[in-house]
Structures are given as C-alpha cells and as structure tokens.
Amino acid sequence: MSTSAHAPLRTLADVEALEQLPIETRLEQPVSSHAAIARQAEATPDAPALTFVPTGDAADGETRYDYATLYRRITQAANAFIGLGVGRRDVVSYLLPNLPETHFALWGAEAAGIVNPVNPFLEVDHMVGILNAAATVVIVALGRQEQPGIWEKVEALRDRVPTLRAVVRVGGNGPCPPWALDFDALLSQQPGDALVGTAPPQGDDVASYFHTGGTTGTPKLARRTHFNEAANAWAVSTALSMGPQDTLLCGLPLFHSNAMLITGLAPFSVGAHVVMLSSAGYRDARTIGGFWRSVERYKATLFSSVPTVLSALLNVPREGVDVSSLRFAVCGAAPLSIELFNRFEAATGLKLLEGYGMTEATCVSSLNPRDGHRAIGSIGLRLPYQQMKVVQLGADGNVQREAATDEIGTILLRGPYVFSGYVKESDNKGICLADSWLNTGDLGRQDAQGYFWLTGRAKDLIIRGGHNIDPAMIEEGLMRHPAVELAAAVGKPDGHAGELPMAYVTLRKGASCDAAELLAHARSVITERAAVPVDVVVLDALPLTAVNKIFKPKLRELAIEKALRETLRKVCGDVDVEVAVAPHPKHGLEAQIVAPRPAGADSEKVMKQAEAELGRLPVRWTMHWKVR
C-alpha cells in the first residue's frame, strides 16, 4: 500500500485534490490482503504486528507476533486450506472469538479462496442459513470449552451443510474428534514462506462474504473484492494518517467488518501494531476495567468503538494512568448522542472522530476529518474516491433528482469501496441502482461545507450497540402468538446502546393479551438474544399507508416519545409530560417536551439532572418547563 505523503484532509477541497490521481496509482501491486501483509513482513519483519492479551488486562500477560511471524502463520493457514481443496471461488467460514488464530484463518482464507466470518452468537438455524447461502466448504471453529458454546453449535449443524468438506478445530478441551482436524497441527505441516498450488489473489477476485443483519434464516451475503478491501484500507489509513508509529487497541469482534478493516487490514497494510484485548473484546468486563492501563502499557494511539463502549469507559477510573499517547478514537456503527460525545471528550481530553459506513461499502464511507473541523453530530466528509450524494427517490425506487443543500433525502454511495452485490441476485433489487449507485436506505442531508448528517432510516434496520437487527425476526416471532394480528418492530432510542428493539402489535378480534405475556412469548421464540424486544405495546390499530402498508415512521415517533417520557419520569417522578415528535426540515425528527417545573428548593438541580438524562438519548429535543 502506498504511503506517499499528502496534505492533511481538512476540507472537502483537500479530498478532491487527492482524487486528481486515480486510486489505482495509490495501491501497491498486487492488490490483495495477503500481498499487503507480505510487503510489511519483508520491509519490517521484526516489528510488532499483533499482540493478544488473553484476559483483556495487560497485567495478566500477552502473546506477541512480529510481522514475519504473522505472515508465516497466515500463509500456512492459506496452504492448509488449499490442501483441503479450497479454490479461488470456495468459501471458508469461521466461527471464532477474537484470537490470533482468527487473523490467521481470516487472511489465510482470503489468500486461498473466500472468507465468510460468521457471528458465533447466532443460533444454529441462522448459522445454517448463512453457511448454506455461502456454500461453505470448510468451517474453522473454536473447540469445546468448559461452558457450552461454539463447538456444540458446530456439532449440531455440520450435517446440515451439504457443501461442507472439513471442520477445523481451534483449541478446545480433549482430543480432536475423528470428523475434525486440529488447526495447529494442520498449519504445522505447511510451508509459510509462499502460497503453494495456487496463483496469488488479484484485485478483482472475491475476498469475502459478510452477512448483513444475520438474524434471519435467509441472510444477505455481501460480496467484496480484494480491491474493495485494499482501497478502503488505504482510505482509512490515509484519513487517519495511520502508520508504523501507531498502536491500535482492538475490542470489537472480528466477525464484523469494522474490526476486520480498521483494526485489521488497514493497520497491517501500513506496518502498525494491533493489540487484541481478550477473546471477548469489549464484552469482557476485564477488558473495559483494564482499558486505560492497556493504553498506558502499549502506548496506544487510537481505537475504534461504538457508543456503548464509550459510555462504559467513562465509568473506569483514569487517575494515575498515562493515556497521553492516544491521538483519537473512531466511533460509528450506532447512533451517538451529542451529550455522550461531549461528555466523553470533556472527561478524557480525547478527540472523537464520528463516521459512517456499511458492510456493503466495505467499512468506512465518511469520517469527520482528523485535522479539520469536526461537525459534532455529523458523519463527516466523504472519504477520498467515495462518491456520496443525497437524492429524492420516486415511488419506483429510482432517482428523481439530487437533493438541494440541507434537504433531507436518501444517501447513495458509489466508488471503489462499494461491493459488487449480494451473492443472491434477487437480494440486489432496490439497493443496486443505475450507474452503480448503492442505495444505503439511510436518510440524511449534506450541508454547504460538504458534511453529511444522518436524519433517519428509510430501511427498517435496528442497530443495538453496533449489532444489526432485522425487525422481521421480531415481528415473525410475535406473530406466532395466537392473540397477535399484526406486529411491527422499530428502534427505541437508548442512551447506552443507541437503540433498543421494541414492538407494537394489534390483537385479533376477541383476543385478550397483555404486554407481559407478549414479552415472555418473545423471549421464548426469538432465538437471537439481542433481538428480543425490551417493550411490546398493544395498539388498537397500527398506522398504515395509503396502500395498507404499516407506516413505521409514525411508530418511530411513538418510540421516541416513549423513550423521552420514561427518561423524564425516572428523574421527576410520575408527572404529566407532554411530548410531540414531528419532522424537522434539517434534523429529521425533533421532539417538543413540556413538563411541570419541579417543586421545592432543589428544582433547578432536578431540571438540570432531567435535561442531562434526556441528553444521553440520540434524539433532538427542546424542553419547556411550565409553572404548576
């Protein structure tokens, strides 16, 4: 990957200036993840590439891999997969937590064929759907542990994937069963200096299938090329001025495109050092508790996060710990409230860079500039070579016209990071538009300086702390209750997770059922834990469009109203709160709140506390305190 000097990207004009040369000239040949890591192994073989902290707390020990060792292990993995019959168009799926072996399997699979990372927390039926959609030939999975987990799922699904040729076990208790192969033993038999028996991958070869959502039995698999991934890695490292001087902390899961690129291919392509904080990452309390100590120990310069992580880190003491090495943190994947943004920066002194991306565009499409003006609440400027625009779509889904400055419309993407489509051709309807534009399904606007602002979602996806949830799963589960006639799930704003799933239902004529029973039913039938709704509200009727489709924008307004009421009443008690949510010409939805002024000598304190709690929600609102 080219590391040629360039001016800092402060403005849209700087981005445009960088684009005067074709992006192909920015990428070193050959273009592939394996070639990028090979170049670093040749240039700086002894430099630290990957450090694994098993418990998440650096005080408990670590395992470190230099670039020469990382390249050797990845190449051994690639040759092992080739030896199992994996060709350029064959798929290797992995079900792994964050381990060094996950990187070996990920990049080794891309070198031999196509990698398909699978969320190991999915239920067996959903895994089977993904594996069959991908036509998986090899599964790499974590072996049996003290507590039931991934391996038991592999045992249950291996006979349900007709294309499967081999199961490879990473670690685990006890001897390897006869139907599985041991990962370390397999790699030890392979050379690690070069690929054997196959031509190296090229830029237009498919590198990965990433499942989007992952909560239904018919998953969509995003097909990305080596060129997509290399180009986006170049753009990210360029926008962040990432290089050998950087150490990145990794706590997000490697089955997600964020961790795979921002704390994987991008740093590995420029010789930076990645520190993986435990196999569970940020889900491990020890990782969060020891985070600032890890910053000090490894002189970390940046990390990638989601709002829930930032919120948790605010509760971890920093006194006596030197975190001055940190340059900034990147945050995305879920709505970030301005209040949390400001609180985190004020408490830590750390600069936050909020951005936007989607699996279908590899990872990152826009980012607030590291060196320029950060428009708080925006998703920043587009990355170099990534075209972004806001348009008005017609009823047929086609573009009618481009939106005016600050006019809300649908965000479209086009460029070298945009995927070549979903594996199943019918899934591309409505998302892959004319002239190679990708319909993101997100609503937003672009201001006069070129910054993009998200204002809502035309698509239904619920994003809970960075976890994508398909509302159809919630709706289908609730509809299985004999009393439910219709169900519609939307995201409810939350100060910690960004959104939490909730549902509105109507009951069949003559049926009787309360919210508690429906919630219990949802917990019993919805197999994806993150998708279980936190609230179910029974309505007399659901709002409908003129063609009798459920009108979810109105339900989102109701969900915002509910979240605001509940938040205010937590502080002020059971008071009469008026909330009116309505569209705003620039900001999407905005709420007007009217509540009685608290009585007593501490009324000012209560009002400030209430407004602080409201500020944690990723919602725009105006507060009016009325005299009783």
N, C-alpha and C positions, 0 to 999 in steps of 0.2 A: 504494500500500500504506500502510495506517495506521501511523503511528509514534507513536501516543499513549502517554504514559508509563504504566508499570505497575511494581509491586513486583518485585524480582528473584525469579526462580524458584528458591527454595532447597529447597523440600519439595514433596511431593505435594499438600499443602493449598494451596500457592501456585498450583499448576497448576489445581486445582479452582476456586479463587477467580477465576482469569482466565476460566474457562469459564462464568461466570454470564451473560455476554453471548454471543449466537450468533456463530459465527465469521464469518458473512456481514457483520456490522457491523464487523469488523476489516479487511475488504478494501475497498480503494477501487474504485469502478466506473469504467469497465467492467473486468471481471476477465479479463486476458489478459497474456501476456508482452510483447506489443507495446505495450499501453496502459501497463504499468508503466514501461517504458523511456522512453516518450513523456513521461510525467509528470516523470521525472527530467531529461530534456532540456529541458523547459520551466522547471523550477524552478532547475536549476544547469547551464546549457548549457556553461559553460567549465570545469566541474570535471572532473578526470581520471576516466575510466571504465575504460579498458583500455590497458595498456602491454604491448607484445610485445618480449621480449628474445630475438632470433633464436638466439643461441648458448647461452642459459641463463646466461651470465655477464654481469652488468650492465656490466662494464668494457668490453665489446665493442660497446656501443651498443644503441639501443632505438628503437621507434616508438610514439608515444602518441596516443590518441584521446580527446577530451573527449566529454561526454555528447551534445552536439549532433551531433558527427560520427558517433558510434556509432549514434544513432537514424537519421540520414540514410542511412548505409550499409545498415542493416537494412531500412529502408523501401524503398530502391532494390532490394535483393535480393528483397523481397516482391513488388514491382511487376514485376520481371523474371520471377519465377516465374508470376505471374498472366498476363503476356504470353505465356508458353509454354503457357497453357491450364490451369494448376493452379487447381482449385477447392477449396472448403472440405473436401471429402472425398478429395481427391487427395493422393498421397504423394510427397514429395521426400526421397530418400535421399542421405546424403553419406558419402564415403569420404575422410576428411581427417585429417591430424595436427592438433595444436594450433596454429592460425593465427588471426589476426584474421578472415580470411575464413570460418573455421569458425563463429565467432559470427554473422557476417553471414548465413551460409546457415542456421544453426540457427534463429535467431529470425525471420528472413525467411520461412523455410518454415512456421513456426508461424503467422505472420500471414496467409499466403496459403492454407495447407492444413494438412497433417500432416507433421511431420518424422520421419524414420527414420534415426537415426545408426547406422552400421554399422562394426564393428571392422575397420579396414583390414588387420589382420594375419591375418584369416581366409583360408582357401584359397578358390579361385574357386567350387568346388562349394557351399560353405557360404554364400558371399555370394549365389549364385544362389537358394538356398533361401530366404534372408531376403527378397531383393528380390521374388521371386515371391509369397511369403506376404503381403507388404505391397502388392502390385500397384503397384509403383513406376512413376511416370510421368516423373520427372526424376532423374538422378544428377548430383551435384556431386562431382568427384574431383580429387585432386592430379595435375597433369600430369607428363609424363615427366621423370625426374631422371637424374643421372649413373649411379646404380646402379638396376637394375630394381626396381620397386616397385608402387605402386598403379595407375599408368596401364596397365601391362601386364595387370593383372587386369581392368581395365575393357574393354580391347580383347578379352579372351578371353570376357567374359560378356555384352557388350552385345546380342548376337544371341540370347541365351538368356532374355531377359526380354520376353515378348510385349507387356506393357503400356507399355514404355519409349517415350517420345516424344522425349526430348532428353538429351544428355550435355553437361554444362558443365564446362569445364576451369579449374582454379585454378592459375596459374603454369605452370611447365614449360618445357622446352627446345624450341626450334624453333617453327615455325609451327603454329597450331592445325589439326588435320586437318579436312577438309570435313564430316565427320559430327559434329563437336563445336562448341561455342560457347565463346568466351572470357568468363570470369566478369567481369573488369574492364570489358571492352568492353560487355558486356550491361548492367551496372549503370550505366555512364556515360550510357546512353540513357534512363534512368528518373528520374522526379521522386523526391525524397527527403523531401518535406515532409508527405505524406499517402498513404494507400493509394488506389489508383486501380482502379476497375472491380470492386470487391468490398466487401461490408459487413464492418466490423471483426469479428474473432472475439469470441465471448461465452464466458462461463464454462463452459457445458455443451458447447461444441464440443470435439472431439478435437484435442489439441495434438500428441501424439507417440505413435509406436510404438517402444518399446525392446525389442530382442531380449534374451532371458534365456538365459544359457549361451552360445549362439552357436556350439556346437561340433558340432552335428548337422545333417543335411540337412533335418530337419523342425523348424525353430526355433519357439519360442513368442514371440509378439509381444504385449507388454503395452501395452494401450490406456489412455492417460492424458489427462484433460481439462485445459483451461486452469485450471479451478477447482482440480483436484488439485494442479497445479504452483504456482499462486499461494498456495494455503493452506499448502502445505508450506514454500514460501519464506518466508512470513510467520512460521511457527512456528520455523524455523531462525534467522532474523534476530532474532526475539524472544528465544529461548532464549540466544543468544549476545550479546544486546544490540548487534547489528551496526548500524552507521550510517555517515554520511558521514565520520566520523573514522577509519574503518578502511581498511586496505590488506591485501588477501589475496594470497598467493602461490599460483599455480596450477601444479601439475606432474602432476596426474592427467589421463588422456585424456578429451576431450570427447565421445567416443562412449559414455561411462559416465555413469549418472545422478548419481553423486557429484559429479564435476566440473561437470556441466551445472547442478546446482542450488546446491551450496554455494559454488562459485567462478564462478557464472554468474547465474542468476535472482535468488537471494537478495541478493547484494550490489548487483546492478543495480537492484533494486527499492527499495533504501534509500539509493542515492547513494554507495556505497562504491567503492573503486578496486581493480581486479583486475590483477595483474601475471602474465602468462603467461611461464613460464621455458622457452623453446625449444619447437620444434615437437614434440620427442620427450619433453618434460617430464622426469620423474624417471628415465626410461630413458636419458637422456643423462648421461654421466659429468661433463660440464662443468656441468650444472645442479646436480648434487649437490656437486661441488667448489667451486662459487661460491655455494652456497646462503646461507651465513651472511653473505657480503658483500652478497648481494641483500637480505637482511633489513635490513642497515645502510643501504644506499643508498636503499631505498624506505620505510624506517621501517615495515616490515610489522608488522601487529598479530596476524595469525593465518594459519594454513594448514591444509589438510586433507591427510591422509596415510593410509598403510597401514603395517603393521608393518615390511615390508621397507625402506621409506623411512626410518623412524626408526632402524633398525639401521644403515643406510648413513651417515646423518648423524652418528652417534656417532663415526665414523672421520674426520670432517672437522674440522680444527683451527678453534677459535673464538678463539684468543688474539689480542688486539688488535682484535677486531671488536665493535662495539657492537650487541648484539641486545636491548637493554633495551626496545625498542618492542613486542616480542612479548608478547601477553597470554596466549595459549594455543594449543594445536594440537588439532585434532579427529582422532581415529583410529577407523577402522572397516574394514569390508569383509573382514576376515580375522581369525582368532584372534590375540589379543595376549597374550603370556605376561606374568605378573606381574613376572617378573625383568626383562624388557625395559622394561616400564612404569617400574619403579623406577630402573633404570639410566639411562634417558633423562632422567627428571625430576632425578635427582641430578646428572647430568653437565651439564645445560643450565640448570637452575633454571626450566624451563618447565613450566607446568601442562598436563597431558594430559586431554582430555575424551573418554572412550571411549563410543561409542554403537552403535546398531544400526539397520539399515534394509534395505530390499529394493526392487528396481525396481518391483514390483507395488504398493508403497505409496509411490510417487514417489521417495523417497530416505530420509529420516530418520524413524524412529518413536520412538526413545527416545535419551536422552543423559544422561550424568552432569551435574548442574547446575553451571553456571559459578560460582555464588556460594555454593552449599551444599555439603553433604557429598558427597565423591566416594567411592563404594564401589568400591575398586580390584578389578578382576576382573569387575565387573558391567557391564551395558549401560545402567545408569542408570534414570531415571524416564521414564515416557511423556511425549511432547510434549503440549502443550495440544490438546484436542479429539481426540487419537488414543486411542481405546479399545484397551486391551491386556488380555488375560486368559490364564490358564493353565487348560487343561481336560483331562479324561480323555476320549479318543475310544473309541468302541466298534469292534468288528470291521467294522461297516458304514461307518466313517468319520464317523459323526455324533456329536455331543456327548452324552456320558452324564451328566456333571456337571462343575462347576467344581472345580479342584484346591484343596486346603487351603493355607494359608500354608506356604511352603517345600517343598511337594510337587511333584515333577517331573511335568510333563505337556507337552502341545503348546501352543505360543503361538499365539493368534489375534489378529487385528487388525480393527478396524472404525473408520471415520471418514472425514473429508474428504480424506485423502491416499491412500486405498485406491482402486486403479484400478477401471475398470468392466468388467474381464475381459480375457481374451486375445482376439485377433482371431478365431482359430479356435475356435468354440464348444465343440468336443469337448475342447479343452485345459483347459476350466474344471472338468471333472469332478474332484471330490475336493479342490479348492482353494477354490472359492467355495461356502461353506456357507450354511445357513439364516440368515435375518435379517442378510444382508450381511456376515457374518464371513468373514475370509480366513484360511485355514489356511496358516501360514507354513512348515510342515514342520520347524520348529525346536523342540527340546525345551528346557525351562527351568523356572524356578520364580520366584515373586515373594515377597520377604521381607515382614516386618511393616511396614517403612517404605515399601513401595511400589517398591523397586528390583527390577529383573528381572535374572536370572542365566541365561546360556545354559549348558546342560549337555550338549548333543549335537544331532544332527540326525536326525529321522525320515526326511527326504529324503536322497538319495544325493549331492547336490552336493559336489564337491571344490573348495575355494577356495584357490588358489595365489597368494598375494600380492595378493589382491583380484580375481584372474581366475577367473571361474566356469567350472568344467569339468564337463561331463556325463560321468559314468563310462561311460555306454553306448557312447560313442565308443571308449574304450579297450578295453572288453570286445568290441565288434564287431570291432575291428582284430585283437585277439589270437585271436579265434575263427576268423579266416581262415587261421590256421596249421594245416596238415594234422594236426599232432600234438595240438592242443588240443581237449579235450572241452568244458570249461566254463571261464569266466573271470569274475572279479568284481574290480572296481576300488574302492579306498577311498582316503581321505586319510591320509598318514603324517605325523605331527607333525614340524614343522621350525622351528628357532629363527629362521630368516631369513624364509621365505615363509609361515609359519603352517602350511601343509600342502603336501605334495608328492604327486602321484599315484603309487600303486603298485598292483600287481595280484597276485591269487592265481589259480592255474589248476590244473586237473586234466587229465591226458593221456588220450587214447583208448587202449583196450586194445591192448597190444602195441607202442604207440608209445614212442619214446625221444627226449628233447629236454631241453637244459639251459637255465638262466636266461639265459646269454649269447646263445644263439641266439634266444630269445624276445624279448629286449630289442632285438636287431638287427632282428628282424621288425617289432616295434612301431614302431621309428624309420622303417621303410620304408613303412608303411601308414597310420600315424596322421598326418593332414595338419596338425593343429593342434599346433604345436610345444610349447606349454605343457601339452598333454595327454599327451605321451609319458611313460610311467611311468619312475620312477627305479629301481624294483625290480620284478622278477617272481619270485614264489615258487611252486614247484611243490609241491602237496599231494596226498596220496593221495585225499582226499575233501574237498569243501567243506562247511562246516556248513549244515544245512538246517532249515527249519521243519517243522511237522507236515504241511503241505501241499506239501512238497518245494520250497519257495522258498529261494533262497540267503539265509542268515541273516547279513546284513552287520554287525550289532552285534558278533558274535564276531570277524569279520575286522578290525574297527576295534580291538578289544582286541589282536589279534595285531600289528597295525601299530604300536600304541603300544608294545607290548613290544619290538618290533624296534628302534624308534627309541631307546628308553631303553638297550637293550643296546649298540647301536652307539655311542651318545654316551659311555657309561661306558667302553667299551673303548678309545675314542680317547685317553682320559687315562690309564687304568690298565693298558692292555695287554690281552692275551688271557687274561683272568681268568674264573673261573667265576662268572657273575652269575645270580641268581635273580630273576625278575620275575613278579609276579602282579597282573594287572589285573582289577578287579571293579567292579560298580556301587556307587556311594555314594548314600545316601538324599538328600543335599543337593547334591552336586557332580557328579553324573553318573558318569563313570569315574574311578577313582583307582588308582594303582599302588603296590604294596609292593615295594621293591627291597632285596635282600640281596646284599652283595658282600664279599669278603675285605678286611680292613683292609690298606692298602699297607704293605709292609715298608720299613725304612730310616729314617734320621733325618728325612727330609722328608715323612713320611707325612701329617702334618697338612696340609701345603701341598697335597699331591696330592689329599687328600679335599676340601679347600675348592675346589680347581680343578674337580674332578669334579662337585661339587654346583652350582657356578656354571654349568657347561656344561649340566647337566640342567635348571637353572632357566630356561634360554633357551627350552625347549620349552613350548608351550601345553598342558601336561599337569599334573594334580595328582599328586604322588607323595610317598612317605615313604621315607627312606633308613635302612638299618640296616647298619652296618659290623661284621662279625664278626671276632673274633680268629682268626688262622690256626691 
